[in-house]
Amino acid sequence: MSAWLMYALAAGVLTLAASQDGAGADAKPKSGTVVVRAKHVLTGLGEDLAGGSVVVVDGKIRAVGRGVEEPGGAKTLDAEYVTPGLIDAAFSAGSRYSNIEEAYEITPAFRALDAWDPAADDVERAFKGGTTTAFVAPGNMAVIGGLAGVSKLAPIGIPPVLRKDSALKLTFGEEPTFGNGTARGTGLPQSYRIRRPNTRPAVVLEMRVALYEAERARRRGEATDEGRARMSEAIGGKLPVRIHASTATEIRSALRVAKEFALQGVLEGAEEAHRCMPDLLASKMSVVLAPLPRDPVRAIAGNGRAIDLDDQDMYLNLLSLLSEAGIRTALCASGAAAEDGLASQMRYAVRYGASRELALRAVTSAPAEILGVADRVGSLRVGLDGDLVLWNGDPFELTSKPIAVVSEGIVYPTRTGR
């Protein structure tokens, strides 16, 4: 029995008694009416409502503001600050290893959600830190890795999927080449890593060939498999793409291929986006920035690895730079250490020059818009899902922690002893 489940039982959030439909202890508890009062209600849209309240009825936000009518019999909670549930626009928790089929470099039909464990310890940790929605994508070890989805996080029961096939993942750079080798001599290869590509230019070549063959098959009306069908959807703009590219060279290559095949979507990573601003603006792509480095001077990422930039000249206030240029930009915690989670990324952004309002937007309403789920989550607005984070202090302070997370009107205390 997980720590979350044990605490939920003790706190009365959930009972072991089976319901009439036969659901037991793993069933998701029912939402009711919840009123959250806070000294500061941060809506995720730039508003700070001092002395405000949020009313959630049957999992949806019924009212937000000062002096709102509180329904009788509601469960009342108090907090210093309340924010929308945080949204991680590039989530890696719950995905073991590289979350990709590494025997092949082109796997457009692979679904990341099929390999995702929503009950993993690191997912639980992210939820307790305030993350309630996540973009779950294939890893970066394939050229075309497959299909990503958007899901809620929930410590009890099966979390609802908001968008099953929300984007096709593409990766530029060296990662798809890691460990690969070329078969030489005679006989059968003795390793599944005897595959292409072996160089950065070969990554771009493999991608172009795969997209070209998918488009040629579509134009000829030839029978095609699901993978080529998905690539054809991406070429037609029906299916967005998520393109991982870090350095200026990779970003420019990605934007050229996107223009060549009329791909639309989101650029992920983008540590050197400041060196490609004209091309990035022309592409009209949104951006999900990689986690800020733990050691900016030596360009050491949050996971302890060296960041391979083209010139090692890091620009730490990319969030402000891109946003001021009109590029919709979000933050993520993908690959960062546990202590550098999504709330910490928001704080780091402020430390390096972003405004509080912009930093909060970058982990709430901006990723909701980028992921196409702003009609459900991302801000405290009437009619949206009741996903809230209750803080014991200013969420931009390192000492502040969530005291409770509300997901679709269900209150989950965060005190679990770990």
TIVEX-210130 format. One record per residue (C-alpha): residue in three letters; x, y, z. Coordinates in steps of 0.5 Angstrom, whole numbers, padded with zeros to 4 digits, always signed. Layout:
BEGIN
ALAXYZ
...
***
This chain:
BEGIN
MET+0000+0000+0000
SER+0003+0007-0002
ALA+0004+0012+0003
TRP-0001+0017-0001
LEU-0006+0011+0000
MET-0004+0010+0008
TYR-0005+0018+0009
ALA-0011+0018+0005
LEU-0014+0013+0009
ALA-0012+0016+0016
ALA-0014+0023+0014
GLY-0021+0021+0012
VAL-0020+0022+0004
LEU-0021+0015+0003
THR-0024+0009+0006
LEU-0023+0002+0005
ALA-0031+0000+0005
ALA-0033-0002-0002
SER-0038+0002-0006
GLN-0044+0000-0009
ASP-0041-0001-0016
GLY-0036-0005-0013
ALA-0030+0000-0013
GLY-0025-0001-0007
ALA-0019+0002-0004
ASP-0016+0004-0010
ALA-0022+0008-0013
LYS-0022+0015-0014
PRO-0025+0019-0008
LYS-0031+0023-0010
SER-0031+0031-0010
GLY-0036+0035-0007
THR-0036+0042-0005
VAL-0029+0046-0003
VAL-0028+0053-0001
VAL-0021+0055-0001
ARG-0019+0062+0003
ALA-0013+0065+0002
LYS-0009+0071+0004
HIS-0007+0072-0004
VAL-0010+0068-0010
LEU-0006+0068-0016
THR-0010+0066-0022
GLY-0004+0065-0027
LEU-0007+0070-0031
GLY-0003+0076-0028
GLU-0008+0077-0022
ASP-0007+0077-0015
LEU-0013+0077-0011
ALA-0012+0079-0004
GLY-0016+0076+0001
GLY-0020+0072-0004
SER-0023+0065-0004
VAL-0024+0060-0009
VAL-0030+0055-0009
VAL-0030+0048-0013
VAL-0037+0045-0014
ASP-0037+0038-0017
GLY-0030+0038-0019
LYS-0030+0045-0023
ILE-0029+0052-0021
ARG-0035+0055-0019
ALA-0033+0062-0016
VAL-0026+0066-0016
GLY-0025+0073-0012
ARG-0027+0077-0006
GLY-0033+0076-0002
VAL-0036+0071-0006
GLU-0042+0067-0004
GLU-0040+0060+0000
PRO-0044+0054-0001
GLY-0047+0051+0006
GLY-0044+0045+0008
ALA-0037+0046+0004
LYS-0031+0044+0006
THR-0027+0050+0008
LEU-0019+0050+0007
ASP-0014+0056+0009
ALA-0008+0058+0006
GLU-0003+0064+0005
TYR-0003+0063-0002
VAL-0007+0059-0007
THR-0005+0058-0015
PRO-0007+0054-0020
GLY-0004+0047-0021
LEU+0002+0047-0024
ILE+0003+0044-0031
ASP+0010+0041-0033
ALA+0010+0042-0041
ALA+0016+0036-0041
PHE+0015+0031-0036
SER+0020+0025-0035
ALA+0017+0022-0028
GLY+0014+0016-0029
SER+0018+0014-0035
ARG+0024+0009-0034
TYR+0030+0009-0038
SER+0029+0013-0044
ASN+0022+0012-0045
ILE+0023+0010-0052
GLU+0024+0004-0057
GLU+0032+0004-0058
ALA+0032-0002-0063
TYR+0029+0003-0069
GLU+0031+0010-0070
ILE+0024+0012-0073
THR+0018+0010-0069
PRO+0012+0014-0070
ALA+0007+0010-0068
PHE+0010+0009-0061
ARG+0005+0012-0055
ALA+0009+0014-0049
LEU+0003+0014-0045
ASP+0003+0006-0046
ALA+0010+0006-0042
TRP+0008+0011-0037
ASP+0007+0009-0030
PRO+0003+0014-0026
ALA+0004+0011-0019
ALA+0011+0012-0020
ASP+0015+0015-0014
ASP+0017+0021-0018
VAL+0010+0022-0020
GLU+0008+0022-0013
ARG+0014+0027-0011
ALA+0012+0032-0017
PHE+0004+0032-0015
LYS+0006+0033-0008
GLY+0010+0039-0010
GLY+0004+0042-0014
THR+0004+0039-0021
THR-0003+0037-0023
THR-0002+0036-0030
ALA+0004+0034-0035
PHE+0006+0033-0042
VAL+0008+0025-0043
ALA+0013+0024-0049
PRO+0018+0019-0052
GLY+0025+0020-0050
ASN+0030+0023-0054
MET+0034+0017-0056
ALA+0030+0016-0063
VAL+0030+0021-0069
ILE+0022+0020-0069
GLY+0020+0018-0062
GLY+0013+0017-0063
LEU+0006+0020-0060
ALA+0006+0024-0053
GLY+0000+0025-0049
VAL-0003+0030-0044
SER-0005+0027-0037
LYS-0007+0029-0030
LEU-0003+0027-0024
ALA-0007+0023-0019
PRO-0004+0019-0013
ILE-0010+0015-0012
GLY-0014+0011-0018
ILE-0012+0012-0025
PRO-0011+0019-0028
PRO-0015+0022-0033
VAL-0012+0023-0040
LEU-0014+0030-0043
ARG-0011+0029-0050
LYS-0008+0022-0052
ASP-0004+0023-0058
SER-0003+0031-0057
ALA+0004+0031-0061
LEU+0009+0027-0065
LYS+0016+0027-0062
LEU+0022+0029-0066
THR+0029+0030-0064
PHE+0035+0033-0067
GLY+0042+0033-0064
GLU+0047+0028-0062
GLU+0042+0024-0057
PRO+0039+0019-0062
THR+0046+0017-0064
PHE+0049+0015-0057
GLY+0051+0008-0057
ASN+0050+0007-0064
GLY+0055+0003-0069
THR+0055+0001-0076
ALA+0055-0006-0078
ARG+0062-0008-0081
GLY+0065-0015-0084
THR+0060-0021-0085
GLY+0055-0024-0081
LEU+0049-0022-0077
PRO+0050-0016-0072
GLN+0050-0018-0065
SER+0047-0012-0062
TYR+0041-0008-0063
ARG+0045-0002-0063
ILE+0047-0003-0070
ARG+0043+0002-0073
ARG+0043+0009-0076
PRO+0044+0015-0075
ASN+0051+0015-0072
THR+0052+0023-0073
ARG+0048+0029-0072
PRO+0048+0030-0080
ALA+0045+0023-0080
VAL+0040+0025-0075
VAL+0037+0030-0080
LEU+0038+0026-0086
GLU+0034+0020-0083
MET+0028+0025-0081
ARG+0028+0028-0088
VAL+0028+0021-0091
ALA+0022+0018-0086
LEU+0018+0025-0087
TYR+0019+0025-0095
GLU+0017+0017-0096
ALA+0011+0018-0091
GLU+0009+0024-0096
ARG+0010+0021-0102
ALA+0006+0015-0100
ARG+0000+0019-0098
ARG+0000+0023-0105
ARG+0000+0016-0109
GLY-0005+0014-0105
GLU-0001+0008-0103
ALA-0003+0003-0097
THR+0000+0006-0091
ASP+0001+0003-0083
GLU+0000+0008-0077
GLY+0007+0010-0077
ARG+0007+0013-0084
ALA+0000+0016-0083
ARG+0002+0020-0076
MET+0007+0023-0080
SER+0003+0025-0086
GLU-0002+0028-0081
ALA+0004+0032-0078
ILE+0006+0034-0085
GLY-0001+0037-0086
GLY-0001+0041-0080
LYS-0007+0036-0077
LEU-0002+0033-0071
PRO+0003+0038-0068
VAL+0010+0036-0067
ARG+0014+0037-0061
ILE+0021+0038-0063
HIS+0027+0037-0058
ALA+0033+0042-0060
SER+0038+0045-0056
THR+0044+0048-0059
ALA+0044+0054-0064
THR+0046+0049-0070
GLU+0040+0044-0068
ILE+0035+0049-0067
ARG+0036+0052-0074
SER+0036+0045-0077
ALA+0030+0044-0074
LEU+0027+0050-0076
ARG+0029+0049-0083
VAL+0026+0042-0083
ALA+0020+0044-0080
LYS+0019+0050-0086
GLU+0021+0044-0091
PHE+0015+0040-0089
ALA+0010+0045-0086
LEU+0011+0042-0079
GLN+0007+0046-0073
GLY+0008+0045-0066
VAL+0013+0047-0060
LEU+0021+0047-0060
GLU+0023+0044-0053
GLY+0030+0045-0050
ALA+0032+0051-0054
GLU+0038+0053-0049
GLU+0041+0057-0055
ALA+0034+0060-0057
HIS+0037+0067-0056
ARG+0042+0066-0062
CYS+0036+0064-0067
MET+0031+0069-0065
PRO+0029+0072-0073
ASP+0028+0064-0075
LEU+0025+0063-0069
LEU+0020+0069-0069
ALA+0019+0067-0077
SER+0017+0060-0075
LYS+0011+0062-0070
MET+0013+0056-0066
SER+0012+0056-0058
VAL+0018+0054-0054
VAL+0018+0050-0048
LEU+0025+0052-0044
ALA+0030+0046-0041
PRO+0031+0047-0034
LEU+0035+0052-0032
PRO+0042+0049-0030
ARG+0045+0048-0023
ASP+0051+0051-0025
PRO+0051+0056-0030
VAL+0058+0058-0030
ARG+0060+0051-0032
ALA+0054+0050-0036
ILE+0052+0044-0031
ALA+0045+0042-0032
GLY+0040+0040-0026
ASN+0041+0032-0028
GLY+0049+0033-0027
ARG+0051+0033-0034
ALA+0055+0038-0038
ILE+0050+0042-0043
ASP+0053+0041-0050
LEU+0052+0049-0052
ASP+0055+0051-0059
ASP+0059+0057-0055
GLN+0058+0056-0048
ASP+0055+0063-0047
MET+0049+0062-0043
TYR+0043+0066-0043
LEU+0039+0065-0037
ASN+0033+0070-0038
LEU+0031+0067-0044
LEU+0024+0067-0041
SER+0023+0074-0041
LEU+0027+0075-0048
LEU+0022+0070-0051
SER+0016+0073-0048
GLU+0017+0080-0049
ALA+0019+0078-0057
GLY+0012+0075-0057
ILE+0014+0068-0057
ARG+0009+0064-0052
THR+0014+0060-0047
ALA+0013+0055-0042
LEU+0018+0052-0037
CYS+0019+0045-0035
ALA+0023+0040-0030
SER+0024+0035-0035
GLY+0031+0031-0032
ALA+0032+0036-0027
ALA+0034+0033-0020
ALA+0028+0033-0015
GLU+0030+0039-0011
ASP+0030+0043-0018
GLY+0022+0041-0019
LEU+0017+0045-0023
ALA+0016+0050-0017
SER+0024+0051-0017
GLN+0024+0053-0024
MET+0019+0058-0023
ARG+0023+0061-0017
TYR+0030+0061-0021
ALA+0027+0064-0027
VAL+0025+0070-0022
ARG+0032+0070-0020
TYR+0035+0071-0027
GLY+0030+0077-0029
ALA+0023+0074-0030
SER+0017+0078-0027
ARG+0013+0074-0022
GLU+0007+0074-0026
LEU+0011+0072-0032
ALA+0014+0066-0028
LEU+0008+0063-0025
ARG+0004+0064-0032
ALA+0010+0060-0035
VAL+0008+0054-0031
THR+0001+0055-0031
SER-0003+0058-0036
ALA+0002+0058-0042
PRO+0003+0051-0042
ALA-0004+0050-0042
GLU-0005+0054-0048
ILE+0001+0051-0051
LEU-0001+0044-0050
GLY-0008+0045-0052
VAL-0012+0044-0045
ALA-0013+0051-0043
ASP-0020+0050-0043
ARG-0019+0045-0037
VAL-0013+0047-0033
GLY-0008+0053-0032
SER-0012+0058-0029
LEU-0017+0060-0024
ARG-0023+0061-0028
VAL-0030+0059-0027
GLY-0032+0053-0031
LEU-0025+0050-0031
ASP-0022+0044-0027
GLY-0022+0045-0019
ASP-0014+0044-0019
LEU-0011+0048-0014
VAL-0004+0048-0010
LEU-0005+0051-0003
TRP+0002+0054+0000
ASN+0004+0055+0007
GLY+0008+0062+0004
ASP+0010+0066-0002
PRO+0011+0060-0007
PHE+0017+0064-0010
GLU+0020+0063-0003
LEU+0025+0057-0003
THR+0022+0056+0004
SER+0015+0055+0002
LYS+0011+0048+0001
PRO+0005+0046-0001
ILE+0000+0044+0005
ALA-0005+0041+0000
VAL-0006+0040-0007
VAL-0013+0040-0010
SER-0015+0036-0016
GLU-0021+0036-0019
GLY-0024+0038-0013
ILE-0021+0032-0009
VAL-0016+0035-0003
TYR-0010+0031-0002
PRO-0006+0033+0004
THR+0002+0033+0002
ARG+0004+0031+0009
THR+0006+0024+0008
GLY+0013+0023+0012
ARG+0017+0023+0006
***
